[in-house]
Amino acid sequence: MLKNEKERFAQIILATFELYGKQPSEMAVTMFWNVLDRFTIDQVEHGFKSHLNDPEQGKFQPKPADIIRHIDGNKSDRMAAAGYAYAKAKDAINSYASVVFDDPAIHYAIRNAFGGWVEFCQAEHHDFDRKKFMDEYVGYRDGLAYPNVLDGITAITNGSQFEDWNKIKPIGNIEQCRRIYKGGSAITKHHDAIPLTSFTDTVKAIGEGD
């Protein structure tokens, strides 16, 4: 978190503790800050709200570990989701086509672990490659930047000149793919010239043809 977010952080702590009839010391607020500093302020606020809504643990005043659990989720569940996501990405391998998945963590993991979609498609996919992907996938958090499109070879080599080479294939839920496309960062430039309507029209056509 940023230093200027510490006041909002303190307000969240004070309001939460007040619900339990407590008032945290300045030292306690600092310790919470130091432990939760790696998360965004929105993630921290979500963690506190989730604790308050927890039918079992919400009866007790939260500790930093409770907030982290609500932010990170159950580790075994996240690893299982990462394994499913890796299999989903492997099933979609085609280095020529540009793709948009319905899960931003897949975009994040492929970019960070492999450098891009083409590199992911051309990898040997040994156990080490799977582990790299899964580690990055589990490390993804809301608010982290991810590429809005995973570029294929055709977009990289010809996409800036010929719009027909810029076809984007959605993988998964169509509406979610649209949201991922809108929310991602245009880290690569090959699709910048294509209006969103072109993508959504393509998505719609693919969806209707499935």
C-alpha positions in Angstrom: 0.0 0.0 0.0 1.0 3.6 -0.5 2.0 5.8 2.4 -0.9 8.2 1.7 -3.3 5.3 2.2 -2.4 4.8 5.8 -5.1 7.1 7.0 -7.8 5.1 5.3 -6.2 1.9 6.6 -6.3 3.3 10.1 -10.0 4.2 9.7 -10.8 0.7 8.6 -9.0 -0.8 11.6 -10.6 1.6 14.1 -14.1 1.1 12.7 -13.7 -2.7 12.8 -12.3 -2.8 16.3 -15.2 -0.5 17.4 -17.7 -3.1 16.4 -16.0 -5.5 18.9 -16.0 -2.8 21.6 -12.3 -2.4 21.4 -9.9 0.4 20.6 -6.5 -0.7 19.0 -3.3 0.8 20.2 -1.1 2.8 17.8 1.4 -0.2 17.9 -1.4 -2.6 16.9 -2.3 -0.5 13.9 1.3 -0.3 12.9 1.7 -4.1 13.2 -1.4 -4.6 11.0 0.0 -2.1 8.5 3.4 -3.8 8.3 1.9 -7.3 7.8 -0.7 -6.2 5.3 1.4 -3.7 3.4 1.9 -6.0 0.4 -1.8 -5.8 -0.4 -3.7 -2.9 -2.0 -6.0 -0.8 0.3 -9.0 -2.2 -1.6 -7.9 -5.8 -0.9 -7.4 -5.0 2.8 -10.9 -3.4 3.0 -12.3 -6.5 1.3 -10.5 -8.7 3.8 -12.0 -6.9 6.8 -15.5 -6.9 5.3 -15.2 -10.6 4.5 -14.1 -11.3 8.1 -17.1 -9.4 9.4 -19.4 -11.5 7.2 -17.9 -14.8 8.2 -20.6 -16.6 10.2 -18.0 -18.5 12.3 -14.8 -16.4 12.6 -16.6 -13.1 12.3 -17.7 -13.5 15.9 -14.1 -12.8 17.0 -11.9 -9.8 16.7 -9.7 -10.2 13.6 -6.0 -10.9 13.6 -3.8 -10.1 10.5 -3.9 -13.8 9.6 -7.7 -13.7 9.4 -7.5 -10.8 6.9 -4.8 -12.5 4.8 -6.9 -15.7 4.7 -9.8 -13.7 3.3 -7.6 -11.9 0.7 -5.7 -14.9 -0.4 -8.4 -17.5 0.0 -7.6 -21.1 0.9 -4.2 -22.0 -0.5 -5.2 -25.5 -1.6 -8.2 -24.0 -3.4 -6.0 -21.5 -5.2 -3.6 -24.2 -6.2 -6.4 -26.3 -7.6 -7.7 -23.3 -9.5 -4.2 -22.7 -10.9 -3.9 -26.3 -12.1 -7.3 -26.0 -13.8 -6.2 -22.7 -15.4 -3.0 -24.2 -16.7 -4.8 -27.1 -18.3 -7.3 -24.6 -19.9 -4.4 -22.5 -21.3 -2.7 -25.6 -22.7 -5.9 -26.7 -24.4 -6.0 -23.4 -26.2 -2.5 -23.5 -27.5 -2.2 -22.0 -31.0 0.7 -19.6 -31.3 -0.8 -17.9 -34.4 -4.1 -16.7 -33.0 -4.4 -13.9 -30.4 -6.6 -14.9 -27.4 -8.4 -13.4 -24.5 -9.2 -15.7 -21.6 -12.1 -15.1 -19.2 -9.6 -15.1 -16.3 -7.2 -12.2 -15.8 -4.9 -14.4 -13.7 -4.2 -16.5 -16.8 -3.0 -13.4 -18.7 -0.9 -12.4 -15.7 0.7 -15.8 -15.3 1.5 -16.2 -19.0 3.0 -12.8 -19.3 5.1 -13.1 -16.1 6.1 -16.8 -16.3 6.7 -17.0 -20.1 6.9 -13.5 -21.5 3.8 -13.9 -23.7 1.4 -16.1 -25.5 3.7 -17.2 -28.3 6.4 -18.2 -25.7 3.8 -20.2 -23.7 2.6 -22.0 -26.8 6.2 -22.9 -27.8 7.3 -24.0 -24.3 8.1 -27.7 -23.7 5.6 -27.7 -20.8 7.6 -29.8 -18.4 6.7 -29.9 -14.7 8.9 -26.8 -14.3 6.8 -24.8 -16.8 3.6 -25.9 -15.0 5.0 -24.8 -11.7 6.1 -21.4 -13.0 2.6 -20.8 -14.4 0.9 -21.9 -11.2 3.1 -19.8 -8.9 2.3 -16.7 -10.9 -1.4 -17.6 -11.1 -1.6 -18.0 -7.3 0.2 -14.7 -6.9 -2.3 -12.7 -8.9 -4.3 -10.2 -7.0 -7.2 -7.9 -8.1 -5.7 -4.6 -9.2 -2.5 -6.0 -10.6 -1.8 -5.1 -14.3 -2.4 -7.8 -16.9 -2.3 -7.7 -20.7 -5.7 -7.2 -22.2 -4.8 -9.4 -25.2 -2.3 -12.3 -25.5 -0.8 -11.7 -28.9 -0.3 -14.5 -31.4 2.4 -14.5 -34.1 0.1 -13.1 -36.8 -0.7 -10.0 -34.7 2.9 -9.5 -33.8 4.2 -9.8 -37.3 1.4 -8.4 -39.4 -1.3 -7.1 -37.1 -0.3 -3.4 -37.3 -0.7 -3.4 -41.1 -3.7 -5.8 -41.7 -6.7 -5.7 -39.5 -7.7 -9.2 -40.7 -4.7 -10.6 -39.0 -5.9 -9.1 -35.7 -8.7 -11.6 -35.0 -8.9 -12.2 -31.3 -10.3 -15.5 -30.1 -12.1 -15.5 -26.7 -11.5 -18.5 -24.5 -14.3 -19.3 -21.9 -17.2 -17.2 -20.9 -17.9 -14.6 -23.6 -19.1 -11.8 -21.4 -16.2 -12.3 -19.0 -13.8 -12.2 -21.9 -15.2 -8.8 -22.8 -14.7 -7.5 -19.3 -11.1 -8.9 -19.2 -10.4 -7.1 -22.5 -11.8 -3.8 -21.2 -10.0 -4.0 -17.9 -6.6 -5.1 -19.1 -3.6 -2.9 -20.0 -2.7 -2.5 -23.7 0.9 -3.6 -22.9 1.4 -4.6 -26.5 0.5 -2.3 -29.4 -0.7 -4.7 -32.1 -4.4 -4.4 -31.2 -4.4 -0.7 -30.3 -6.0 0.4 -33.6 -8.9 -2.1 -33.3 -12.0 -0.6 -31.7 -13.6 -2.6 -28.9 -16.7 -3.2 -31.1 -14.6 -5.2 -33.5 -13.6 -7.5 -30.7 -17.1 -7.8 -29.3 -18.5 -8.5 -32.8 -15.9 -11.2 -33.3 -16.7 -12.6 -29.9 -20.4 -12.6 -30.6 -19.9 -14.3 -33.9 -17.8 -17.0 -32.3 -20.2 -17.4 -29.5 -23.1 -17.8 -31.9 -21.2 -20.3 -34.0 -20.2 -22.6 -31.1 
